[in-house]
Amino acid sequence: MDNPFKKILHNEELPEVLKDKVLNDVAMIKLSIDMADLFVVKYPNTIADLINAPESSEKKQSEEENNEAKEDKN
């Protein structure tokens, strides 16, 4: 089995069509990763934040009230 990379001449430039194809493939892979990140990570986190938002705001408010009560005692 021959190594195709050994056949490439060092001073030879690649055709523009091949460069464009490689760059388009890289862009498509990056887009796919971004879309997967959006729907697999960010979307569920957003939904979880929306569901837990009232609970966390109530908890935050009760913590603030407890802190104020402690300060009033001092």
Order of alpha helices (4+ residues) and beta strands (2+ residues): alpha-alpha
